[in-house]
Amino acid sequence: MRGMKNYERGVNFEDAPILVEAIDGAYHELSQIYAAKRILIDVTGGHKITTVAGAAVSLAEGRLFQYVSTLDKQVAIFNVTYRLDTD
């Protein structure tokens, strides 16, 4: 899932695999220019599927996501990594 495909026609925001592919591709392209600490995946608002896709892509080690509170408009930045331990 590396590199950007042509998304000239947009992305179906209810197609989780396509969203993950698009977000991961965009992240990869941005990471060629910017350090990981300068790239944030915003999971605020939108469809639930887009939020889940953005959060899932951000779980790779070193990736960050942000959420803007709808209550007080405060921005929270998270660095969450998921690792599957197979004991």
ChimeraX attribute file (.defattr): number of C-alpha atoms within 10 A of each C-alpha:
attribute: neighborCount
match mode: 1-to-1
recipient: residues
	/A:1	11
	/A:2	12
	/A:3	14
	/A:4	15
	/A:5	11
	/A:6	8
	/A:7	8
	/A:8	6
	/A:9	6
	/A:10	8
	/A:11	11
	/A:12	11
	/A:13	16
	/A:14	13
	/A:15	12
	/A:16	16
	/A:17	12
	/A:18	14
	/A:19	21
	/A:20	21
	/A:21	18
	/A:22	24
	/A:23	20
	/A:24	23
	/A:25	18
	/A:26	15
	/A:27	22
	/A:28	17
	/A:29	14
	/A:30	15
	/A:31	14
	/A:32	9
	/A:33	9
	/A:34	12
	/A:35	9
	/A:36	16
	/A:37	11
	/A:38	11
	/A:39	15
	/A:40	18
	/A:41	20
	/A:42	17
	/A:43	19
	/A:44	17
	/A:45	12
	/A:46	9
	/A:47	11
	/A:48	13
	/A:49	16
	/A:50	22
	/A:51	19
	/A:52	15
	/A:53	23
	/A:54	24
	/A:55	21
	/A:56	16
	/A:57	21
	/A:58	27
	/A:59	17
	/A:60	15
	/A:61	13
	/A:62	11
	/A:63	20
	/A:64	22
	/A:65	21
	/A:66	19
	/A:67	18
	/A:68	15
	/A:69	12
	/A:70	10
	/A:71	6
	/A:72	7
	/A:73	9
	/A:74	10
	/A:75	12
	/A:76	10
	/A:77	14
	/A:78	16
	/A:79	15
	/A:80	15
	/A:81	13
	/A:82	10
	/A:83	9
	/A:84	5
	/A:85	5
	/A:86	4
	/A:87	3
